[in-house]
Amino acid sequence: TNGAWSVNFGQRAFKYSAPSGYKALCTTNLPDPTIADGSAHFDATLYTGNGSTQSISVANHSPDLVWVKSRNDTTGHRWFDTVRGDYKFLESNSTGTETTNTNQIAITSSGFNTGSSVNTNDNNDTYVAWTWDAGSSTASNTDGSVTSQVRVNQTAGFSIVSWTSSNSSQGTYDSIGHGLNALPGLIITKRRAVADSWYSAHGFDLTQFGKLNSTDAFSNAGTAWGDGHTSSVIGMRIGNFVNPNEAMIAYCFAPVAGYSAFGSYEGNGSNDGPFIYTGFKPAFLMLKRTDGTAAWYMYDYKRDGYNAANK
């Protein structure tokens, strides 16, 4: 009360230099972020279907994983990627097998082309597409006990991994190279030709697994993750989430400071809930209750903006 202030927000030079061991608070004195612009590797894109075909542009990156969901209809969550190829999709709300349909999506260097499918381009329906860049090429990886085909963006901590499980007896431990050169914070796996759940290892706790297609609580994994996940391989036990000689796909994410984070928290049952520090302003958030039945929730900065985000 009754105080007088003189404030310099940087519009003029400071009269005195900063004390020894300190710097002025300005952007030029802040450390350079690992990733200056997150949209160079991930973005959320909104579009409206036309019931025919159209090209959807993705700002600032070439997508390799495209996850599409109708916003006003109950059609499924469809996943497309450049490793499995054009028009091939899996639905993350379903245990269904991989399907090929030319009315679906073909990924391009600047986005994707749609067909007339109601899941991705029904007339006047609104859609959200979440897209990730997984690098420029797919290559063989021999870090594990089985050879995998890996498309990886180490800068952004994301890889798409395709492999065929070993033709070994039940109980054998496979290891599969993921190419990240970092310990993943999230791995989502799916059997491509067999109807089964989307098994996921979240964070660094391999004692549990979640199902992306289910509202179930997380379950005890036992030895399902084999010898475990490392900075170079995924571990899987034959007979749990995969059987011998099966085609598999995995989406692997590693934390990158200032760009991505993976973790857990405990709720307090209050409207004034806990604050979760990520170290950056998120463009996408996915969360799931682990100790009870509840849906998976996905939020993004395009549909709702920030703060009072409830869509």
Buried (B, 14 or more C-beta within 10 A) or exposed (E): EEEEEEEEEEEEEEEEEEEEEEEEEEEEEEEEBEBEEBBBBBBBBEBBBBEEEBEBEBEBBBBBBBBBBBEEBEBBBBBBBBBBEBBBBBBBBBBBBBEEEEBBBBBBEBBBBBBBBBBBBBEEBBBBBBBBBBBEEBEEBEBBBBBBBBBBBBBBBBBBBBBBBBEBEEEBBBBBBBBBEBBBBBBBBBBBEBEBBBBBBBBBEBEBBBBBBBEEBBBEBEBBBBBBBBEBBBBBBBBBBBEBEBBBBBBBBBBBEBBBBBEEEEEEEEEEEEEEEBEBEBBBEBBBBBEEEEEBEBBBBBBEEEEEEEE
